[in-house]
Amino acid sequence: MLKNYTNALFIGEETGGGYYGNTSGPRLRLTLPHSKLVIGVPLFKFVFKVFKNDVSLGRGLIPNVYVKHSIKDVLSKVDNELNVAYRLIKKE
């Protein structure tokens, strides 16, 4: 909703969620008979009212500024998104 109704700037990587909506809310809990695996089936489908239809179906939120992480960054606990945000703020 922020992407569609504000001028918010997104920094980072594509989200795992659906840009146009998702299935969530209460879940029906089922136990599969043979494997005994327990699964949750969401009961609601949420559809967002978006007017920026520039994202392919099945994709998440695409950031305005893409930031990639290396394994070295993760192990060193470097916050690349925060560093990019600081650099962008200093330019303004």
Beta strands, then each sheet from edge to edge (+ up, - down):
strand 1: 11-12
strand 2: 21-31
strand 3: 38-47
strand 4: 65-66
sheet 1: 1+ 4+
sheet 2: 2+ 3-
end
